Amino acid sequence: AHLWFGDMVTMNWFNDVWMKEVFANFMADKSTGASSDKSVYDLKFLTGHFPAAYSVDRTLGANPIRQVLDNLQNAGMMYGPIIYDKAP
């Protein structure tokens, strides 16, 4: 999905890094879901995203989906289960 939609979902700055990651994961899931039974797909989507996201969301390590980045050297710290699993 990163390759398919490229600049359409690539942010100007890392404050919205969640958007490109969410969109890529969401579209990847949707494309695989189109070829499977809807009830199986919905369950797989739920079990594939919710446990990882909410296990972090209930801890002190939780962070908002949209984050402010003041220094580009810290961009790698923005990625994790909240971005990849909760946002979709």
N, C-alpha and C positions, 0 to 999 in steps of 0.2 A: 504493500500500500504506500510506503514511502516513495517508491519509484513511480507508481502510477499517478500520484497526486502531487508529488514534489512541492513546488512553490505555492500551491494552493493552501497548504497547511503548515508550511514552514514559517516560523515566527520571525519577526524582526529582531527580537532579543529574547533571551532565555526565560523571561518572566512567564511566557506562555508555552514553555516546553511541553507541558501536559497535552496541549492540543495536538501536536504532531504525533506524539506517542499514542494518545487515546485513539485518534483517527486511524492510525496504522493498525493497531490491535483490533479495533472495532471492525474495520473493513476486512481484515484477515479472518476474523471470526465469522463475519457475515458471508464471505465467499465460501467458506467451508460449510456453513450452515445451509446454504442453498442446495447442497447435494445430499442432505440428510433429512431424516424425519424431524419435523419441527419440535415435537415433544422431547426427543432425545437431544436436539441442538440446544433448546432452552435450558434443560437440566445441565448439560455440559458447560454452557456459558456461565450459569449460576455457580456451579461447583468449581469452575476454573478461575473465576475472578473473586468472588465474595470472600471465601475463607482467608486468602492471602491478604487482601486489602483490609478487612476488618480486624485481623489479628494484629496488624500494625496500628490501625486507627484507634484501638483501645489502649494504646500505650503512650508513654511520654515521648516516644519517637515519632508520633503522628505529626503530620504537617499539612498545611492547606494544599489543595490541588494546584492553585495558582500561587506561585512564590515569586518574591522579589529577589533579583540577583544583582548585587552591587559590583561583584568582581568576577570576571570570566573564569578565573582560576578555580572557582568553587562550583562551576556548572555541573560537574560530575556528582555532586552531593544532592542534586535535585531529583535524581532518578531513583525509583524504588517501587514497592508494591502500591503505594498510594497513586502514583502516576499510571502505572501499567495495569493495575487491577481494579482500583476503586472508580477511577474516572469513567471507564467504559460503561 
